[in-house]
C-alpha cells in the first residue's frame, strides 16, 4: 500500500511542478494565438479599494499622476472602505476632476470595488492595490492589447522589490513570482493566462460584473472575461512594483486569506473547469489553482509513505533523506529569520515553500468549514521606498 501511495503522490507532484510547465511551454511554441496590439489611448478608470492606507495613499496618487498617459483620458477612483485613519483626508488633498475619493462605510473589499466601478466612467477599468507603484509606461502597455477585439482583459506584470530589509520570505516570494511570470507568458501566447494579479490588471468596462463577497476579487473579475468568451492575455511590459512582507507572520496571514478567498473564487467560477466548453484552459485552471493549492496533501502523503519504505531499498532511503533535508533547510530558514544566513536561497526558498503550504492547509480547512473572509486589514511597512 505504501508503494502505491508513494508513487501516486510523486506522480501528482511531478505533473504539477514539472510536466505541466513543460506542456505549457510546448503548447506555447506550437499553438500560437498572437494579439493584434496597437498604441491606443482609450479612456481609463483606475479603481482602488483602500482600507487604512494613510501611509501609502499619497505615494500611490503621486505615482499615478506621473504616469505617461493623457491626463484627460485617465481618472482615478479611490474607494475608502470605512477607513478609520487619515486615508480619506490624505487622498482628498488630491481631489480633482481626475481624482475622485469615495468615503464609504465598511463594506468589505468587494463592496468597495463595486461602488468605485459604479462611480467611474472609463472604457477600460484598471484595478490596483494602494501599495503597488506603476512604471511610467505601465498604463500604455496595459491597454495596447485592447486594440484586438478578441481581448477582454489584460494581466499586468507584478514585480517584488528587493532589499536587505525585505524579510525572510522575500527571496521565496520573488522566486515564486518569477516562475509564475514564466507560466503567464506561455499561457498567454497560446490562448489565455489563467488569471490576473490584483496589483495591475485591466478589463473592458462592458465585461465587468459585481464582485461577490468572500472571493479573490482579481481572480473572479479577470476570469469572468474568459467566461464571457473573450481572451485574458499577459502584458509583461505593464509593470507594477510591490514591497515584499517584512515578516513571515504577516506573509502567513496574507497567504491564508488569499488562498481561502482564492479557493472560494474557484468554486464561484467552477464552470471554467469544464474542458468540453473551455478546452485546455480548464486543465490550466485545475492544475494551477486547485492542484497547486492542495499540494500539501500529496507532499504529506509522500513523506509519510517514504518512512514505511525505508527497508525497501536504497532509492527509498535516498528520497526520504532528500525530503528530510529539504524540510530541515526550511526549519533552519525559520530559525535564522532576520539573519544573513536565513536570506540564503537554500534556506529561504524551502522556508517560503512550507509557509505557503501550511497556509494552504489552513485555508482549505476554512473553506471546508464554510468560513468566509470578507474584511481585510492591510499590514504595510511605513511609506514606500523604491
C-alpha positions as CSV (number, residue, x, y, z in Angstrom):
1,X,0.0,0.0,0.0
2,X,2.8,2.4,0.9
3,X,4.4,1.9,-2.5
4,X,1.1,2.9,-4.3
5,X,0.7,6.0,-2.1
6,X,4.4,7.0,-2.6
7,X,4.3,6.7,-6.4
8,X,0.8,8.2,-6.8
9,X,1.8,11.2,-4.7
10,X,5.1,11.5,-6.6
11,X,3.4,11.4,-9.9
12,X,0.9,14.1,-8.9
13,X,3.8,16.3,-7.6
14,X,5.8,15.7,-10.8
15,X,2.9,16.5,-13.0
16,X,2.1,19.8,-11.2
17,X,5.6,21.2,-10.9
18,X,7.4,19.6,-13.9
19,X,5.2,18.0,-16.6
20,X,2.5,20.7,-16.7
21,X,5.0,23.6,-17.1
22,X,6.7,21.7,-19.9
23,X,3.3,21.1,-21.6
24,X,2.6,24.8,-21.4
25,X,6.0,25.7,-22.9
26,X,5.5,23.2,-25.8
27,X,1.9,24.4,-26.4
28,X,3.1,28.0,-26.5
29,X,5.7,27.1,-29.2
30,X,3.3,25.0,-31.3
31,X,-0.1,26.7,-30.8
32,X,0.3,30.4,-31.1
33,X,-2.5,33.0,-30.9
34,X,-0.8,36.4,-31.4
35,X,-2.5,39.5,-30.1
36,X,-3.1,42.4,-32.5
37,X,-1.8,45.1,-30.1
38,X,-1.5,48.7,-31.1
39,X,-0.8,52.1,-29.5
40,X,-4.2,53.2,-28.5
41,X,-5.5,55.7,-25.8
42,X,-8.9,54.7,-24.6
43,X,-10.4,56.4,-21.5
44,X,-9.2,54.6,-18.4
45,X,-10.5,54.4,-14.9
46,X,-8.1,53.4,-12.2
47,X,-10.0,51.5,-9.4
48,X,-8.5,51.3,-5.9
49,X,-10.2,50.0,-2.8
50,X,-8.4,51.3,0.3
51,X,-8.7,50.5,4.0
52,X,-6.4,52.4,6.4
53,X,-3.9,53.3,3.7
54,X,-2.9,56.7,5.1
55,X,0.8,55.8,5.0
56,X,0.8,54.8,1.3
57,X,-2.1,56.5,-0.5
58,X,-0.2,59.8,-1.1
59,X,2.7,58.0,-2.8
60,X,0.2,56.0,-4.8
61,X,-1.6,59.0,-6.1
62,X,1.7,60.8,-6.9
63,X,2.8,57.8,-8.8
64,X,-0.4,57.7,-10.9
65,X,-0.3,61.5,-11.6
66,X,3.2,61.0,-13.0
67,X,2.2,58.2,-15.5
68,X,2.8,58.6,-19.2
69,X,-0.8,58.7,-20.3
70,X,-3.0,61.6,-21.4
71,X,-4.3,63.3,-18.2
72,X,-7.8,63.9,-19.8
73,X,-8.1,60.1,-20.5
74,X,-7.2,58.8,-17.1
75,X,-9.3,59.1,-13.9
76,X,-8.6,57.6,-10.5
77,X,-11.4,56.4,-8.2
78,X,-10.3,55.6,-4.7
79,X,-12.9,53.9,-2.5
80,X,-12.2,54.1,1.2
81,X,-13.8,51.1,2.8
82,X,-14.7,52.6,6.1
83,X,-11.1,53.7,6.9
84,X,-10.7,54.9,10.5
85,X,-7.3,56.5,9.9
86,X,-6.4,59.6,7.7
87,X,-6.8,57.7,4.3
88,X,-9.7,59.9,3.2
89,X,-8.1,63.1,4.4
90,X,-4.8,62.4,2.7
91,X,-6.5,61.3,-0.6
92,X,-8.9,64.2,-0.6
93,X,-6.0,66.7,-0.8
94,X,-5.6,65.5,-4.4
95,X,-9.3,65.5,-5.2
96,X,-10.0,67.0,-8.7
97,X,-11.7,66.1,-12.0
98,X,-9.1,63.3,-12.3
99,X,-9.0,62.1,-8.7
100,X,-12.3,61.0,-7.0
101,X,-12.4,59.9,-3.4
102,X,-15.4,57.9,-2.1
103,X,-15.8,57.9,1.7
104,X,-17.7,54.6,2.2
105,X,-18.9,52.8,5.3
106,X,-17.2,49.4,6.0
107,X,-18.5,47.2,3.1
108,X,-15.6,44.8,2.6
109,X,-13.3,45.0,-0.5
110,X,-15.9,43.5,-2.9
111,X,-18.4,46.2,-1.9
112,X,-15.8,49.0,-2.2
113,X,-14.7,47.9,-5.6
114,X,-18.3,47.6,-6.8
115,X,-19.0,51.2,-5.6
116,X,-15.8,52.5,-7.2
117,X,-16.7,51.0,-10.6
118,X,-20.2,52.5,-10.4
119,X,-18.7,55.9,-9.9
120,X,-16.2,55.5,-12.8
121,X,-16.6,56.5,-16.4
122,X,-13.7,54.9,-18.4
123,X,-13.9,52.4,-21.2
124,X,-11.2,50.4,-19.6
125,X,-11.1,49.6,-15.9
126,X,-7.7,49.2,-14.3
127,X,-7.6,47.6,-10.9
128,X,-4.7,48.2,-8.5
129,X,-3.6,48.0,-4.9
130,X,-2.8,51.0,-2.8
131,X,0.8,50.0,-2.3
132,X,1.5,49.0,-5.9
133,X,3.7,51.5,-7.8
134,X,3.5,51.6,-11.6
135,X,6.3,52.0,-14.1
136,X,5.8,55.3,-16.1
137,X,4.5,53.5,-19.2
138,X,2.5,50.8,-17.4
139,X,-0.9,52.0,-18.5
140,X,0.1,52.4,-22.1
141,X,1.5,48.8,-22.1
142,X,-1.6,47.6,-20.3
143,X,-4.1,49.0,-22.9
144,X,-2.2,48.1,-26.1
145,X,-3.7,44.6,-26.3
146,X,-7.3,46.0,-26.2
147,X,-6.8,47.0,-29.8
148,X,-7.6,43.4,-30.5
149,X,-11.4,43.0,-30.3
150,X,-11.0,39.4,-29.0
151,X,-9.1,40.6,-25.9
152,X,-11.4,41.3,-22.9
153,X,-8.8,41.5,-20.1
154,X,-5.1,42.1,-19.7
155,X,-3.0,40.9,-16.7
156,X,0.0,43.1,-15.9
157,X,3.4,42.1,-14.6
158,X,3.7,42.3,-10.8
159,X,7.3,42.5,-9.5
160,X,8.5,42.5,-5.9
161,X,11.2,45.0,-4.8
162,X,14.4,43.6,-3.4
163,X,16.2,44.9,-0.4
164,X,18.2,43.9,2.6
165,X,15.1,44.5,4.8
166,X,12.7,42.6,2.6
167,X,12.1,39.9,5.2
168,X,12.7,36.2,5.5
169,X,10.1,35.3,2.8
170,X,11.3,37.9,0.3
171,X,13.6,35.6,-1.7
172,X,11.0,32.9,-1.8
173,X,8.2,35.3,-2.9
174,X,10.3,36.7,-5.7
175,X,11.3,33.2,-6.9
176,X,7.7,32.2,-6.9
177,X,6.6,35.2,-9.0
178,X,9.5,34.7,-11.4
179,X,8.2,31.2,-12.1
180,X,4.6,32.4,-12.2
181,X,5.6,35.1,-14.7
182,X,7.1,32.5,-17.0
183,X,3.9,30.5,-16.9
184,X,1.8,33.6,-17.7
185,X,3.9,34.2,-20.8
186,X,3.5,30.7,-22.1
187,X,-0.3,30.5,-21.3
188,X,-1.0,33.9,-22.9
189,X,1.0,33.0,-26.0
190,X,-1.3,30.1,-26.8
191,X,-4.6,31.5,-25.6
192,X,-5.4,32.7,-22.1
193,X,-3.4,33.4,-19.0
194,X,-5.1,31.8,-16.0
195,X,-5.9,34.9,-14.1
196,X,-4.6,38.4,-13.1
197,X,-2.9,39.7,-10.0
198,X,-4.6,42.5,-8.1
199,X,-1.6,44.8,-8.3
200,X,-2.2,45.5,-12.0
201,X,-4.8,44.3,-14.4
202,X,-7.5,45.7,-16.7
203,X,-10.8,44.7,-18.3
204,X,-13.3,46.2,-20.7
205,X,-15.9,48.1,-18.8
206,X,-18.7,46.2,-20.6
207,X,-17.4,42.9,-19.2
208,X,-17.4,43.9,-15.5
209,X,-19.8,42.1,-13.2
210,X,-20.3,43.0,-9.5
211,X,-17.7,41.2,-7.3
212,X,-19.2,38.7,-4.8
213,X,-18.1,38.7,-1.2
214,X,-15.5,36.2,0.2
215,X,-13.6,35.6,-3.0
216,X,-10.3,36.8,-4.5
217,X,-11.6,39.8,-6.5
218,X,-8.8,39.8,-9.1
219,X,-9.3,36.1,-9.9
220,X,-13.1,36.3,-10.3
221,X,-13.1,39.6,-12.1
222,X,-10.4,38.6,-14.6
223,X,-11.7,35.0,-15.2
224,X,-15.2,36.3,-15.9
225,X,-13.7,37.8,-19.0
226,X,-12.9,34.2,-20.2
227,X,-16.4,33.0,-19.1
228,X,-17.9,35.7,-21.4
229,X,-15.9,34.4,-24.4
230,X,-13.0,36.9,-24.5
231,X,-9.3,36.4,-24.1
232,X,-7.3,37.3,-21.0
233,X,-3.7,38.0,-22.0
234,X,-0.5,38.9,-20.3
235,X,1.4,42.2,-20.8
236,X,4.9,41.7,-19.5
237,X,5.8,45.4,-20.2
238,X,3.0,46.6,-17.9
239,X,4.9,46.6,-14.6
240,X,3.8,47.3,-11.1
241,X,6.2,47.1,-8.1
242,X,5.3,46.0,-4.6
243,X,7.4,45.5,-1.4
244,X,7.5,42.0,0.0
245,X,6.3,41.3,3.5
246,X,8.8,42.2,6.3
247,X,7.6,39.4,8.5
248,X,6.9,35.7,7.9
249,X,3.9,36.0,10.3
250,X,2.4,38.8,8.1
251,X,3.1,36.7,5.0
252,X,1.5,33.6,6.5
253,X,-1.7,35.5,7.4
254,X,-1.8,37.1,4.0
255,X,-1.4,33.7,2.3
256,X,-4.2,32.2,4.4
257,X,-6.5,35.0,3.4
258,X,-5.6,34.9,-0.3
259,X,-5.8,31.1,-0.6
260,X,-9.1,30.9,1.3
261,X,-10.6,33.5,-0.9
262,X,-8.9,32.0,-4.0
263,X,-10.4,28.6,-3.4
264,X,-13.9,30.1,-2.9
265,X,-13.3,32.0,-6.1
266,X,-12.7,28.7,-8.0
267,X,-16.0,27.4,-6.6
268,X,-17.8,30.5,-7.8
269,X,-16.2,30.1,-11.3
270,X,-16.3,26.3,-11.4
271,X,-18.0,26.5,-14.8
272,X,-14.5,27.2,-16.2
273,X,-13.3,23.8,-15.1
274,X,-15.4,22.2,-17.9
275,X,-13.0,21.1,-20.6
276,X,-15.8,20.5,-23.1
277,X,-16.6,24.2,-23.0
278,X,-13.3,25.8,-22.2
279,X,-10.8,23.3,-23.6
280,X,-7.2,23.5,-22.4
281,X,-8.0,26.5,-20.2
282,X,-9.9,24.1,-17.9
283,X,-6.8,22.0,-17.5
284,X,-4.7,25.0,-16.7
285,X,-7.2,26.2,-14.1
286,X,-7.5,22.8,-12.4
287,X,-3.7,22.4,-12.3
288,X,-2.7,25.9,-11.3
289,X,-5.5,27.0,-9.0
290,X,-6.6,23.7,-7.5
291,X,-3.9,21.1,-7.6
292,X,-1.1,23.6,-6.7
293,X,-3.1,24.9,-3.7
294,X,-3.9,21.4,-2.5
295,X,-0.4,20.1,-3.0
296,X,0.2,19.8,0.8
297,X,-1.8,16.6,0.7
298,X,0.4,14.6,-1.7
299,X,3.5,16.2,-0.1
300,X,2.5,14.9,3.3
301,X,1.5,11.5,1.8
302,X,4.8,11.2,0.0
303,X,6.7,11.8,3.3
304,X,4.6,9.5,5.4
305,X,4.8,6.7,2.8
306,X,8.5,7.1,2.5
307,X,9.1,6.3,6.1
308,X,7.4,2.9,5.7
309,X,9.5,2.2,2.6
310,X,12.9,2.7,4.4
311,X,13.7,-1.1,4.3
312,X,12.7,-1.4,0.6
313,X,15.9,-0.3,-0.9
314,X,18.5,2.4,-1.5
315,X,16.2,4.5,-3.7
316,X,13.6,4.9,-1.0
317,X,16.3,5.8,1.6
318,X,17.7,8.5,-0.6
319,X,14.3,10.0,-1.3
320,X,13.5,10.1,2.4
321,X,16.8,11.7,3.2
322,X,16.2,14.2,0.4
323,X,12.8,15.2,1.8
324,X,14.2,15.4,5.3
325,X,17.0,17.6,4.0
326,X,14.5,19.9,2.3
327,X,12.3,20.3,5.4
328,X,15.4,20.6,7.5
329,X,16.5,23.6,5.4
330,X,13.1,25.1,5.9
331,X,13.4,24.7,9.6
332,X,16.8,26.4,9.6
333,X,15.3,29.2,7.5
334,X,12.7,29.7,10.2
335,X,15.3,29.5,13.0
336,X,17.6,32.0,11.2
337,X,14.9,34.6,10.4
338,X,16.4,38.1,10.2
339,X,19.9,36.9,9.7
340,X,22.1,36.8,6.5
341,X,22.0,33.0,6.7
342,X,18.3,33.0,6.6
343,X,18.2,35.0,3.4
344,X,20.3,32.5,1.5
345,X,18.1,30.8,-1.1
346,X,19.0,27.3,0.1
347,X,17.1,28.1,3.3
348,X,14.7,30.9,2.2
349,X,13.0,29.1,-0.6
350,X,12.3,25.9,1.4
351,X,11.0,28.1,4.2
352,X,8.7,30.1,1.9
353,X,7.5,26.8,0.3
354,X,6.5,25.5,3.7
355,X,4.9,28.8,4.8
356,X,2.7,28.7,1.6
357,X,1.6,25.1,2.1
358,X,0.9,25.5,5.8
359,X,-1.2,28.5,4.8
360,X,-2.9,26.4,2.1
361,X,-3.7,23.7,4.6
362,X,-5.4,26.2,7.0
363,X,-7.2,27.9,4.0
364,X,-8.6,24.5,2.9
365,X,-9.9,23.9,6.3
366,X,-11.5,27.4,6.3
367,X,-13.3,26.5,3.0
368,X,-14.4,23.1,4.3
369,X,-16.0,24.6,7.4
370,X,-17.6,27.4,5.4
371,X,-15.6,30.3,6.8
372,X,-15.6,33.4,4.6
373,X,-13.1,36.3,4.8
374,X,-14.9,39.4,3.7
375,X,-12.9,42.1,5.5
376,X,-9.2,42.7,5.3
377,X,-6.7,44.9,7.3
378,X,-3.5,45.6,5.4
379,X,-0.3,45.4,7.4
380,X,2.1,47.7,5.5
381,X,5.6,49.0,6.1
382,X,5.7,52.7,6.7
383,X,5.7,54.5,3.5
384,X,7.0,53.2,0.2
385,X,10.6,53.0,-0.9
386,X,11.7,52.2,-4.4
